[in-house]
């Protein structure tokens, strides 16, 4: 027998490589890279979130207003009529002509990315277009990070949070068992966790129950309800400070052993808070979370040190989730669900079972058919087919690719199509044998004749698959990936591998036993 | 074992008019169905919510219907058995707007008194996502076709490219027609199946075209029809065989793959059949109909060969130092 040739060696390597790297996936062992099962196969929650970035712009404007107020108060510049208009700009009026230049310089220094226009003492501040765009991008990136932090803190196995397209967020959480967990996760994600400390407009609060929203707005106020009692408060629309100055949030307990949330402010926040409480003794300050008032205690004295507490008759799990949300930061803009898919674990298991049965049955059918039709040539093709399957698994494992239900169907289909190359080659060899060529020549020419056809057909299919991968979403991407890997693997196994095996076995192939080797009758040969 | 043993070319081209008529009829019927009746878009594309519920025992479908109908916001919801008799699928046009309010939770609450059940799947897709997915799918299809046109034109000739794309559209259109006819719900997986047909049909056609290209070079027949007849006959055995193995596999997927991929495997079944038919009977006649000239192709090929030989000569001269 001829010594082993490079093709057989290459094929053997590919086979070993395939087997070794598909073992972790097949046995689902802990170690080693393996294929991740898609949510449709293992069960879990998949959500595509949209983001209302216009809200981020609005709150940016709001915090600009808060800054203006703080800076001018600090520098003792007297101003009046500070307003936000249509969530697009802020306007105010200075009272002293001498301070216009000073105000301009201060605003320029303190407010980045804005355009300040003043007509005499009337000022208007808007954001530059670049700043608007940056704020939007920032809002989505921040939402991705925040949601990821929250899910990680919640302690779930491997959640995926990723930006998708320009303005969407993909969240995938595998292995959710109960409806309650799912709901808690949804709430944790959705929680804006927008914390604001707001002054109560004590002068007018007495009329809050008869006041219209428009009237409140004309005073620069907002009306917000209490989370537990539903009682209404009239609050200054521009907050004293907001959650961006928060450094930590923890669950604690008050005297009556009720859960509360303690949070700590950073240096700037602590200073603002200290100054504000210093001048507002005897007045109330509302702790507002996501536009609901949690508590509105009367300020008894100046509070330094930057420690604040929210009490609000929480359930312990609620307090826990809220602390996570506060700690991970507020969402600059609210998110909403565009798409949600949740698959129970039992359905995923059923899907795996059904498609595995199909895969195994289809595989056996093809294997038997090839042997019956081609004899030894069929067996050689089957060896390539098995090698192909292992290679697909191995490559997918190494990429950490996700196997979805359509992906499994893609593998099933690959089994059907992978024998194609060997069918083409075997048919070519048969043709040449019928023409009376020698076995060696038939094999060599059979391969070279078949090659261009296989190559062109595969490349065109690969082009289609690549486009699908680039443009497809989720399931289609998975499908395109398995198909592409299958095509490339079959080039190696079905063309190079089988060719090598033929060359290796050549001395054994007897022209009088063509029926055994190629499934054709020797009598038909010229 | 052999199914077709090559003896002499089948006279396929002489019958091409009949197959052309059959294909055109099928195409018109399919387009009529697609335009007239339209696709039954599932929630992936139309938006809405789908809830799959498995009961312990036979599902009380009437009770489920009543329960769903009791809430007016789910008007027009449909309840159907799914796979066996223990599972039902509820489809509504409503989809959650806020994260807090979830259609799945609400329906679960409505079903509370209908028996012992487990919610196996909740899919909710907003209408906006649906139209985006549709656009992206279409875009992928168009780009794939352009890519194929370029590659095949480059490797063969533009008429081969146009013919293969026409054959491919023929197959996909007929498969779409069957989807409408059998009222298969069109979701992302159906789109994936249609795209697979695209790949499969292309594969089949290119193999035949490759043989025709080879035939033009080796067969001394000046008549394209004769070359096509011989080439198609010679690849017939391969075409049938590969189609058979693929058909077996897809059939097992259809029979044993479970209800969830039924639509997917049905579409593939149709695709394999139509794809095989078109690569034998449709693609090559289009090539002829487009006015492909054997003489012209041979001349071009000869010129290409001449240029290559000249290059070779120059290189040889260069290497020998005579240039």
Interface residues (C-beta under 8 A of the other chain):
Chain A: X48 X50 X179 X183 X186 X187 X189 X190 X335 X336 X337 X338 X339 X340 X341 X342 X343 X344 X346 X347 X350 X351 X353 X354 X355 X357 X358 X361 X362 X363 X365 X366 X369 X370 X372 X373 X374 X405 X406 X409 X410 X412 X413 X415 X416 X417 X419 X420 X423 X424 X427 X431 X434 X449 X452 X453 X454 X456 X457 X458 X459 X460 X461 X463 X464 X465 X466 X467 X468 X470 X471 X472 X473 X474 X475 X476 X479 X480 X483 X519 X520 X524
Chain B: X1 X2 X5 X6 X52 X54 X96 X97 X98 X99 X100 X102 X104 X105 X108 X118 X119 X120 X121 X122 X123 X124 X125 X126 X128 X129 X133 X136 X137 X139 X140 X143 X144 X147 X148 X151 X152 X155 X156 X164 X188 X189 X191 X192 X195 X196 X198 X199 X200 X202 X203 X206 X207 X210 X211 X214 X234 X235 X237 X238 X241 X242 X244 X245 X246 X247 X248 X249 X250 X252 X253 X255 X256 X257 X258 X260 X261 X264 X265 X268
